Amino acid sequence: MKRLYDDNLYRFDTPQPSYWEATAGDIAVHAAPLRTEESCDIAIIGGGYTGLTAAWWLAKRYGADVRVLEAGHIGWGASGRNGGFCCMGGTALHRGGLLRKFGAEVARAYYQTQADAVRLVRDIAQEERLDIDLQGDAELEVAHSRKAFNGMRQDVDVVTRLLGLEAELIDADAFRERFYDSPEQHGALRSGPAFGMHPLKFCHGLAAAAARHGAVLHANSEVLEWQKRDDGRHRLVTAGGSLSARRVVFATNAFMPEQLRPEFAARILPVVSAIIVTRPLAQAELDAQRWITDDPAINSRRLLNYFRVLPDRRVMIGGRGHSRGDPEGERRTYGTIERAMWRMWPAWRDVDVEYRWHGLICFTRSLRPSIGRLEGDGSVYYGYGYHGNGVNNATWTGKQLADWIGSGDEPALTPVVRGIGGRFPLPSQRLRYLRAGIALSGLLDRLG
């Protein structure tokens, strides 16, 4: 089955030239490629946050016989190249849309699990003594226009009264004094819990912890074929060997190989997201934009940007990318993000960019995460569709799946996330939907 994007996005043998890869340190992760015929009780396809957390908890809490198969190196995918935002979200539905669809009780329960998920990441880092460069204690949603800020006046009541979360509405003058200054700053909604982190350090740390507790990891072991044998066991075939397992966790998110199981075909729409990181800024350069915050931030545009200043004073900014995945599209996207940086912080127009990379985030047709077990085959579990909030959502999902398998009891998942969701109609045309959506969102942003 031909993948949706250009092959440029699926070079499993090539690391992205990211800031995270350059600064991940020397955490030892033993993950030899699968080279023989092996067997285990639980096989996990995907060595990102979902798969690694599931492996870690299955091995640590339940002493399970578990192996992980990762197509690239550990951290090759989105878990090693995202923006490092550990914050609430997980759905592309706005808070109001979630309330209208599910009602206040379900929406509130969903956001409480989001807060639990943020705390889970911090707890794992503390429990396993992972140094992941924690920054900040809330997320800033910055109004790029006065109209956007007026909308936030209603949002703060929804967030605090209906959803039971911590939130603060900050006007433009107070924001300028407490966080930073910008022509595209008209106040903000600050909400928590949330923080910034080094995503690849967390990924490597999870992998090392999983191996320490008994899980076996196999990097550079793309699953090429998935067979179901007459005895009920699964056989996962790689270029170097095969793995037989009684149960399988499918945890590949936006890089999902849909051809492996027909049940997962056309369930996702991968969306390109790209990030740039500048050279370290001098204090005078930070002062020029009055930058004094460690909190991760997003703006309120439909085609939003996400950004923060890293511990070594580099500016990191990301945004949605092009719709083909080819090298030329990459270059255009990086230029668009640089222009967004200049627009928001004119004093940094001449600051050199030292790192550029891109990857995929995972949308579903319902615009919500999908977590569950296949109805036609109860030995297959899955979790995907984090909509750009995978750090906490994927970690939480991995633990839910591990407890489900380890204890035998189905977790109390809210209707927001439970189940496989619908298929995209005319799946070969999914990128056409995406291009139309990007064009419309860009037009609405320009119209204010």
N, C-alpha and C positions, 0 to 999 in steps of 0.2 A: 504494500500500500504506500503510495507516494505521500510524503509528509506535506503539511500545509505550507510550510515556509521553505525558503532557499536552504540548500544543504549547509550553507555557511553557519546556520544556527545549531547544527547537530554534529559538530566535529568533536566527538567524545574524547579524542586523543589530544585535544588542544585546550589548555587552560585559557580563560579570558585574561586579557592584560589589565586586570583590575588592581585598584589600590589594596583591596583585601588580600589578593594573592601575594602582593609584594610585602605585606606586613603581618601575615598570619603567624609568624613565629615558627617554632620547631616542635610543636606538639606531635608526639610520635603516634601515628595511626597505622597499625598493621592491617593491611587489606590486600592480600595477594590475589591476583586474578584466579578465577576458577579454571583449573587445568585438568581435572579428573572427573570421574563419575562419583558424585557424593549424594548423601541423603541427610535429611533432618526432619524435625517435626513441623517447624514453621519456617517458611521461606518468605522473605520480604523483597519485593522488587522496588528498588529506589532507595538510594543512600542519602536522602536529604533529611530535613527535620522530622517529617512524619515517620519515615522508615527507621531512622536512627533512634528516635525516642521510643518507638514501639519495641525495637530490639533491646534497648537499654532497660526498659521497665520489665519486659518479658524475662530477660536474663536475671535482673537484679531481684525483682519481687517474686517471680514464679519459678526461677531456675530452669527456664525453658531451653530446649534445644533449638536455637534460632540462627539463621544465616541471612545476610543481606547481600543482594546482588545490585551493584551500581554500574551503570554503563561507562561513566568516566572515572576520574579520580574522586575521592570523597570530597564533596563540596563543589563538584563541577557545575551543578545546576543552580537553580534559583537560590538554594540555601547558602551558597557561597558567593553570590553576586548581587544580592538585594541591597537596599539602602540601610539596613540595620535599624529599622523602626519596629520596636516592640510596642504596639499600641492597638487599641480596639478598632474593630471594623469587620473584615471578613466577608462582607456583602457589598455588592454594588448598589443595592437599594439604599436610598437615603433613610434616615431614621423615621421620617414621616411616612414613607412608603412601607416600611416594615410594620409600623403601628397600624396602618390602614389594612394591611393584608392579614396580620395575625392577631391584632388586638394588643392592649397594653400589657396584659399578664405574660403572654408568650414573648413579646418583645423585651420586656424587662428581664425575664429569665435568660433570654439569649445574651443580652448585654452583661448580665452577671457572669455568665460563663466566659465572656470575653475578658472581663476583669480578672477572673480566676486564671485564665490562660496567660495573661501578662505576668501575674504573680508566679505562675508555675515556672516560667523561664528563669526568673530571678532565683527562685528556690532551687532549681536544678544547678544553676551556676554556683550557688553557695554550697549546696550539698556535695557536689563533685569538685569543688574548689577550682572552678574555671575562671580564668582572667579574661573577661570579654569586653573590657573598656566601657563600662556602664557610664552613661551620660544623661543628665536631666531626670525629671520626675513627672512630666506631663507632656501632652502633645498640643501644639499650637495650630489652630486652623485660622489662617490669616485672611481677612477680608481684602480682596483686591480692589473693591469698589465700595462706595457708600451704600449702594443697593444691597450688596452682599452682606454688609454689616447689619443692615436693618433686618435681613432674614435671620441673622444669628440672634437677634433679640428674642425671636420666637423659639429658636433652637435651644437656648439655655434653659427655658422652662421645661421643654420636652425632656432634655437630658437629665435635669435634676429631679423634677417632680414625677414624671412618668417612668423614666428608666432607672432612677435611683442612683445616678452616677455623680462623681465629683466634676463640677464645671464652673467656670468663671468667665463672665463677659468683660472684656477689657476695651475701653475706648482708645481712639488713636493716640491721644496725648499720653495716656498712661502706658500704652504699649511702647511708644517711642522712648519713654524713660526706663522701662523695665526690661526691654528685649532688644529691639533694633529699630532703625529708621529706614524708610523706603518710600518711593513715590507710589508703590502699590501696597501700602499699608494703611488701612482705614479701621483698625481695631481687629480684635480676634476673639475666638472662643478657645479657652484653655481647659483641657479636660484630662482626666487621668483615671486609672494609673497608666503610665506610659514611660518609656525611656528609649534612648539610643544605645547601640551596642555594635561590636565588631561581629558581623554575621558569620564569617568564616572561622573565626576563633571559636565561636559557639558550636558550629558544625563539627569542627575537628575535635573539640572537647567532648561533645556527645559521642562521637565515634570512639574515641579513646576510652570513655567511660563504659560504653556498651561492650567493647572488647575486654575490658578489665573484669567485667562481671560475667563473662563467658560467651557472649555472642561472637559469631565468626563473620567477618566482613570480607567481601570480595569486590575490589575495585576493578575497573576496566573489564567488566563482565556483563556486557549488554545481553539481555534476553532476546534471542532471535526467534524462538518458537516455544509455545506453551501447549503442552499436551495433557490430556486427562486420561489416565490409564484405566483399564478395566477394573483394577483393584481399588479404584477411588483416589489414588495418589496422583499428584501433579508432577509433571516432568518439565523442568525449565531448561532449555537448551541454550548454551552460549557458544561462542566461537571456539572455546578451549575445552569445554566439558559439559556436564549437565548436573542438575540438582533435583533430586526427588524429595517431595514434601507432602505431608498430610494436609497442611493448611497453607494458604498464601495470603499475604497482605500486598495489595496493589497500591503503591504509594509514589506515583511518578508525577502527579500534578500536571503542570503545563507542558512538560516534555513527554506526556503520555504516549506510548506506542499503541495506538488504538487498534492496530491490526492483530494484536495478540489474543484478544478475546472479543467476540462480536457484541457482548453486552456493553462494552465501553465505547464502541464506535459512535462518533458524532456527539459525544456528551459534553465536550469542552470546546471553548474558543480561546486558544492561546493568543496573548496580546504582547507585542514587543514593548519593553521598557528599557530605557538607556540612562546611564549615569556618567557624569564627569566629575573629576576631583582636581582642584587647583594645586598650585604650589602652596607652601605655608605662607600665611599672611603675617606681615609685621603688625605690631600692636597699633601703630598709627593708621594702618589700613583698616583694621577692625573699627577703630575709633571714628573713622570717616563715615561709617554707616551706623555708628553708635551700637555696635554689636556686643552684647553682654550676656547672651543666653546660651545654655547647653541643651535646651529642650529641642527635640526634633519638631519640624514644622512642615505643613503643607499649605498651599494657597487654595482659594475658593473657586478657581476656574474649573470649568467642566473638564478641559484637558489640563489637569492640575500638574503642578510641580511639587516635589518633595525635597527638602533641603535641611542641612544643618552644618554647623562648623565643627569639625572633628577635633579630637584632643590635641593634635599637633598644629591646630589653627589653619587647616586646609578647609576650603569650602567644598562641600559635596552637594550636588543638585542633580535630580533626575526628573524624567518625564516620560510620557507615552511616546513610543517610537513609530516607525514606518510600518507598512503592512506587507512587506515582502521578505525581509530578513537578509537581503543581499548586501554586499559591502558598500555599494554606492548609497543605498538607503541608510546604512549605518552613519556614513559621513554627513549626510543631510540632517539626520536626527541630532547628532552632536552639535552641529551648527545652530540648530533651532534652540537647543538647551543653553548654549552659550549666550545667544541673544536674549533669552529669558533672564539669565543671570545679569546681563548688562542693564536690562530694563528695570529689574527690581533693585539692583545695587549699582548705580552708575559709577560710583567711586572705584569699583573693581573691574572696570572695562578692560584695563590693560594687564590684568593678572593672568599669568600663563596657566593653561590647563595641562596637567602632567599625566592624567589617567583618563581613559575613555573605554567603556565596555557596555555590552547590552545583554539581554536575556529575555525570558518569557514569564509573564504572569498568567494565571489561569482564571478565565471566566466560564461560568456555566449558563445554560439557557435561563435558569431561574434567577440568576444573579446572586446565588447563595451557595455556601459550601455543601458538598455531598459527602455524607459519612454513612457507612452501613455495611451490610453483608448481602451478597447476591441472593435473590429469591430462589433462583433455580439451582444454586450451588452454595450451600451454607458453609462450605469450607473456604470461600473466597471473601475477604474483607477489603474495604477500600476507604480512602479518604483523599479528597482533592477539592479544588475550587475555592481558593482563599482570597481571590480578588485583590492581590497586592498587600495583604496582611498576613503573610505566611509565617512570620517568625513565631508569633504566639499561637496562631490558629493551627498550624501544622504540628507544633510541639504538643499542644493540648489534644489534637486528634490522635496523634500517635499513642499517647497514654490511654485515651479512651479505648482504642482498638486493642491495646495490650491487655487492659483489664477485662475487656469482653472475652478475649481468647483465653486468658489465664484463669479467670474465675468461672467462665461459662455463663455469666449473667450479662444480658444486654444492658448497656448504660442508658441512663435517662436522658436521651438526646431530645432537644427541643424540635418541634416541627420545622423550624427554620433550617436545620441542617440534616434532618433524617432522610435517608433515601437517595437513590441514584439520580433522580431528576429526569427531565425530558431530553430528547434528542433535538439537535438543531435540524430543521427541515433543509432539504437540499444541501447536505453537508459539504459538498465540493465547492459550494459558493460562500462558505463562511467568511473568507477574507473580503468578499464583496460587501457583506453586511458590515464588516469592521470598517472598511474604507468609507462607506456611507455614514456610519456613526461618527467617525473622526471628523469628516467634513462638516457634518451638522453641528457637532460640539464646537468646532473651531469657529464656525459662523456665529453661533450664539454667544461665544466668548467675545468676539469682535463687536457684536451689537450691544454688549453690556448686559 
